[in-house]
Amino acid sequence: MSEEELLRIIDSMLAEDLGDDGDVTSESMELGSRTAMGDIVSRESGVIAGIPMVMAIIERADATIRVEASISDGDRCSPGQPIMSFSGELADILMLERSMLNILGQLSAVATMTRSFVDAVSGTSACICDTRKTIPGIRRLQKYAVRCGGGLMHRIGLFDAVLVKDNHLKAVPPDQLAGGIARIAAQAREKFQPSFIEVEVDDLEQLQQVLELEPGVVDIVLLDNMEPATMRKAVSMRDAAACSPAFEASGGITLETVRDVAMTGVERIAIGALTHSSGCLDIGLDVRDE
């Protein structure tokens, strides 16, 4: 993420919270230059992500707050554990409290859920990947949090990789699937420089047509909403074919089922819940007078 993009996100967050008049509660209290100190503390176990963003919020707001992190992004935390210590003018602390906790809690929740899935497939050949099912406006931050949790980034958006999904294939006659995919891949590689070319298949008949393509035409095949038994058959078909793209499983995979999916031999497992259903890690800010 560029500095310009990060600052745009921070500016939007601050404008949303402060409006035109700022923190009218603190202003009404006439706190002046009164100072305070305290800690940002985790209320529950998790994996932390977002510390650099908290630092950037403070710097962007030109606040008087001095802050020091006691752990790093990607570290586990336990209930009651201080994450960051701070001191500065109380009015500035109160003004930025919610913005800091919102981004830290949201990103830490993403990292925490990601780590749970990564741990669940430990010892297999599968890695956990994110998706484009993100909160509008903070996709890159959420994808950063996935990496803090040990997951991998899929594609950033529609612009950096090709993913031919079922709705795209509606425009391709079923008996011409292989030829249609080959043409799409050739056009994409000629006009753009995609990170990868991926094709979604819904059944083994579609997969067979993809596997008849020349090696290198397709980098990844997305096995959508398949049962583990079907995925194992797909892996066997792939291993017997000259074309050997990586396999990515997706669709309704939960923490309870992800290991069964990983044991089929797929290389990647895409989990939309990492970024759309992770919630917010309970993190608080405890203030005390200096």
C-alpha positions as CSV (number, residue, x, y, z in Angstrom):
1,M,0.0,0.0,0.0
2,S,1.3,3.4,-0.9
3,E,1.6,6.2,1.7
4,E,-0.9,8.2,-0.3
5,E,-3.5,5.5,-0.1
6,L,-2.9,5.0,3.6
7,L,-3.3,8.7,4.3
8,R,-6.5,8.8,2.3
9,I,-8.0,6.1,4.5
10,I,-6.9,7.8,7.7
11,D,-8.2,11.2,6.5
12,S,-11.6,9.5,5.8
13,M,-11.7,7.9,9.2
14,L,-10.9,11.1,11.0
15,A,-13.4,13.1,9.0
16,E,-16.1,10.6,9.7
17,D,-15.5,10.8,13.4
18,L,-14.6,14.5,13.9
19,G,-16.9,16.2,11.3
20,D,-16.5,19.9,11.2
21,D,-16.5,20.7,15.0
22,G,-14.2,18.0,16.3
23,D,-14.6,16.3,19.7
24,V,-17.4,18.5,21.2
25,T,-17.4,16.6,24.5
26,S,-13.7,17.1,25.2
27,E,-13.9,20.7,24.0
28,S,-16.8,21.4,26.4
29,M,-14.7,20.0,29.3
30,E,-12.0,22.6,28.6
31,L,-9.2,20.1,29.2
32,G,-6.6,22.5,27.9
33,S,-3.1,21.0,28.1
34,R,-3.9,18.4,30.7
35,T,-1.9,15.3,30.2
36,A,-2.5,11.6,30.8
37,M,-0.9,8.2,30.2
38,G,-2.1,4.7,29.8
39,D,-2.2,1.6,27.7
40,I,-4.0,0.0,24.7
41,V,-4.9,-3.4,26.1
42,S,-6.3,-6.6,24.6
43,R,-9.4,-7.9,26.3
44,E,-9.2,-11.3,24.7
45,S,-6.7,-13.7,23.1
46,G,-5.8,-13.0,19.4
47,V,-3.2,-12.0,16.9
48,I,-2.4,-8.4,16.6
49,A,-2.4,-6.4,13.3
50,G,-2.6,-2.6,12.7
51,I,0.1,-1.1,15.0
52,P,1.7,0.9,12.2
53,M,-1.7,2.2,11.3
54,V,-2.2,3.5,14.9
55,M,1.1,5.2,14.6
56,A,0.1,6.8,11.3
57,I,-3.2,8.0,12.7
58,I,-1.4,9.8,15.5
59,E,1.1,11.4,13.1
60,R,-1.5,12.4,10.6
61,A,-3.6,14.1,13.3
62,D,-0.5,16.0,14.4
63,A,-1.3,14.8,18.0
64,T,0.9,15.3,21.0
65,I,0.6,11.6,21.9
66,R,3.8,9.6,22.4
67,V,3.3,5.9,21.9
68,E,5.4,2.8,22.2
69,A,4.4,-0.7,21.1
70,S,5.2,-3.6,23.4
71,I,4.5,-6.3,20.7
72,S,4.6,-6.4,16.9
73,D,2.0,-7.2,14.2
74,G,1.7,-10.9,13.9
75,D,2.3,-11.6,17.6
76,R,-0.3,-13.4,19.7
77,C,-1.8,-11.5,22.6
78,S,-3.6,-12.7,25.7
79,P,-6.4,-11.0,27.8
80,G,-5.1,-8.1,29.8
81,Q,-1.9,-7.8,27.8
82,P,-0.8,-4.3,27.0
83,I,-0.2,-3.8,23.3
84,M,0.9,-0.2,23.3
85,S,1.7,2.4,26.0
86,F,1.0,6.1,25.5
87,S,1.3,9.5,27.0
88,G,0.3,13.0,25.9
89,E,-2.5,15.6,26.1
90,L,-5.7,14.0,27.2
91,A,-7.8,15.9,24.6
92,D,-5.7,14.3,21.8
93,I,-6.0,10.9,23.3
94,L,-9.7,11.1,23.6
95,M,-10.1,12.5,20.1
96,L,-8.2,9.6,18.5
97,E,-9.2,6.8,20.8
98,R,-12.0,5.3,18.7
99,S,-10.2,5.7,15.4
100,M,-7.2,3.9,16.8
101,L,-9.2,1.1,18.4
102,N,-11.5,0.6,15.4
103,I,-8.6,-0.1,13.0
104,L,-6.6,-2.1,15.5
105,G,-9.5,-4.2,16.5
106,Q,-10.8,-4.9,13.0
107,L,-7.4,-5.8,11.6
108,S,-6.5,-7.9,14.6
109,A,-9.7,-9.9,14.2
110,V,-8.8,-10.6,10.6
111,A,-5.3,-11.7,11.6
112,T,-6.8,-13.8,14.5
113,M,-9.2,-15.7,12.3
114,T,-6.6,-16.2,9.6
115,R,-4.2,-17.7,12.2
116,S,-7.0,-20.1,13.3
117,F,-7.4,-21.4,9.7
118,V,-3.6,-21.6,9.2
119,D,-3.1,-23.6,12.3
120,A,-6.0,-25.9,11.3
121,V,-4.2,-26.9,8.1
122,S,-0.7,-27.1,9.7
123,G,1.3,-30.1,8.3
124,T,-0.5,-30.2,5.0
125,S,0.5,-28.7,1.7
126,A,-2.3,-26.2,1.6
127,C,-2.1,-22.5,2.3
128,I,-4.9,-20.2,3.3
129,C,-5.8,-17.3,0.9
130,D,-8.0,-14.3,1.2
131,T,-10.6,-13.1,-1.3
132,R,-12.1,-9.8,-2.6
133,K,-15.0,-10.1,-0.1
134,T,-13.7,-7.2,1.9
135,I,-15.0,-4.1,3.7
136,P,-15.1,-1.3,1.2
137,G,-12.3,1.2,1.5
138,I,-9.9,-0.9,3.6
139,R,-9.2,-3.9,1.3
140,R,-5.4,-3.5,1.3
141,L,-5.4,-3.1,5.1
142,Q,-7.4,-6.3,5.5
143,K,-5.2,-8.2,3.1
144,Y,-2.2,-6.9,5.1
145,A,-3.9,-8.3,8.3
146,V,-4.3,-11.7,6.5
147,R,-0.6,-11.8,6.0
148,C,0.0,-11.0,9.7
149,G,-2.1,-14.0,10.5
150,G,0.0,-16.3,8.2
151,G,-2.3,-16.3,5.2
152,L,-1.5,-15.4,1.6
153,M,-3.0,-12.7,-0.6
154,H,-5.1,-13.8,-3.5
155,R,-5.5,-10.9,-5.9
156,I,-5.9,-7.3,-4.9
157,G,-8.7,-6.5,-7.3
158,L,-9.9,-7.0,-10.8
159,F,-6.8,-5.4,-12.3
160,D,-3.9,-7.5,-11.2
161,A,-4.9,-11.1,-12.0
162,V,-7.4,-13.0,-14.2
163,L,-10.1,-15.1,-12.6
164,V,-12.5,-16.6,-15.1
165,K,-15.6,-17.4,-13.0
166,D,-18.8,-19.3,-13.9
167,N,-20.6,-16.1,-14.9
168,H,-17.8,-15.3,-17.3
169,L,-18.1,-18.7,-18.8
170,K,-21.8,-18.2,-19.6
171,A,-20.6,-16.5,-22.7
172,V,-18.6,-19.6,-23.8
173,P,-20.4,-22.7,-25.2
174,P,-19.9,-25.7,-22.9
175,D,-18.3,-27.8,-25.7
176,Q,-15.9,-25.0,-26.5
177,L,-14.7,-24.4,-22.9
178,A,-11.0,-25.3,-23.5
179,G,-10.8,-23.1,-26.6
180,G,-12.5,-20.2,-24.9
181,I,-10.2,-20.3,-21.9
182,A,-7.2,-20.5,-24.2
183,R,-8.3,-17.4,-26.1
184,I,-9.0,-15.5,-22.8
185,A,-5.6,-16.4,-21.4
186,A,-3.8,-15.4,-24.6
187,Q,-5.6,-12.1,-24.8
188,A,-4.8,-11.4,-21.1
189,R,-1.1,-12.2,-21.4
190,E,-0.8,-10.1,-24.5
191,K,-2.6,-7.0,-23.2
192,F,-1.7,-7.1,-19.5
193,Q,0.7,-8.7,-17.2
194,P,-1.5,-10.6,-14.8
195,S,0.0,-12.1,-11.6
196,F,-1.8,-15.3,-12.6
197,I,-4.6,-16.8,-14.7
198,E,-7.2,-18.8,-12.8
199,V,-10.3,-20.6,-14.0
200,E,-13.3,-21.7,-11.9
201,V,-14.8,-25.2,-12.5
202,D,-18.0,-26.5,-11.0
203,D,-17.6,-30.2,-11.9
204,L,-15.1,-32.8,-13.1
205,E,-16.3,-32.5,-16.7
206,Q,-15.3,-28.9,-16.8
207,L,-12.0,-29.8,-15.1
208,Q,-11.2,-32.4,-17.7
209,Q,-11.5,-29.8,-20.5
210,V,-9.2,-27.4,-18.6
211,L,-6.6,-30.2,-18.0
212,E,-6.5,-30.8,-21.8
213,L,-5.0,-27.3,-22.3
214,E,-1.3,-26.8,-23.0
215,P,0.8,-26.5,-19.8
216,G,1.1,-22.9,-18.7
217,V,-2.1,-21.6,-20.2
218,V,-3.8,-21.7,-16.8
219,D,-1.9,-21.2,-13.5
220,I,-4.7,-22.1,-11.0
221,V,-7.9,-24.0,-11.2
222,L,-10.6,-23.0,-8.6
223,L,-12.6,-26.0,-7.4
224,D,-15.9,-24.3,-6.5
225,N,-18.2,-25.8,-3.9
226,M,-16.9,-29.4,-4.3
227,E,-17.0,-32.0,-1.6
228,P,-13.7,-33.4,-0.4
229,A,-14.2,-36.7,-2.1
230,T,-14.7,-34.9,-5.5
231,M,-11.6,-32.7,-4.8
232,R,-9.6,-35.9,-4.3
233,K,-10.7,-37.2,-7.7
234,A,-9.8,-33.8,-9.2
235,V,-6.3,-34.0,-7.7
236,S,-5.9,-37.5,-9.2
237,M,-7.0,-36.3,-12.6
238,R,-4.6,-33.4,-12.4
239,D,-1.7,-35.6,-11.3
240,A,-2.3,-37.8,-14.3
241,A,-2.5,-35.0,-16.8
242,A,0.3,-33.2,-18.7
243,C,-1.2,-29.9,-17.6
244,S,-0.7,-29.4,-13.8
245,P,-2.1,-26.1,-12.5
246,A,-2.3,-25.5,-8.8
247,F,-5.7,-26.2,-7.3
248,E,-7.6,-23.8,-5.1
249,A,-10.7,-24.9,-3.1
250,S,-13.4,-22.4,-2.3
251,G,-17.0,-22.2,-1.2
252,G,-18.5,-22.7,2.3
253,I,-15.3,-23.9,3.9
254,T,-15.3,-23.5,7.7
255,L,-12.8,-24.0,10.5
256,E,-14.4,-27.3,11.2
257,T,-14.1,-28.6,7.6
258,V,-10.9,-26.9,6.3
259,R,-8.5,-29.6,7.4
260,D,-10.5,-32.2,5.5
261,V,-10.3,-30.0,2.4
262,A,-6.5,-29.5,2.9
263,M,-6.0,-33.3,3.1
264,T,-7.4,-33.7,-0.4
265,G,-4.1,-32.4,-1.9
266,V,-5.2,-28.9,-3.0
267,E,-2.5,-26.2,-2.7
268,R,-4.7,-23.3,-1.8
269,I,-7.9,-22.7,0.2
270,A,-9.7,-19.4,-0.3
271,I,-11.7,-18.2,2.8
272,G,-14.0,-15.2,2.3
273,A,-14.9,-15.1,6.0
274,L,-11.4,-13.9,6.9
275,T,-12.3,-10.4,5.8
276,H,-16.1,-10.3,5.7
277,S,-17.0,-12.2,9.0
278,S,-14.1,-11.8,11.3
279,G,-15.7,-9.2,13.6
280,C,-13.6,-7.0,15.8
281,L,-11.1,-8.1,18.5
282,D,-11.9,-6.6,21.8
283,I,-9.2,-4.0,22.5
284,G,-9.6,-1.1,24.9
285,L,-7.8,2.0,25.9
286,D,-7.2,2.5,29.6
287,V,-6.3,6.1,30.6
288,R,-4.8,7.3,33.9
289,D,-3.5,10.7,35.0
290,E,0.2,11.3,34.8
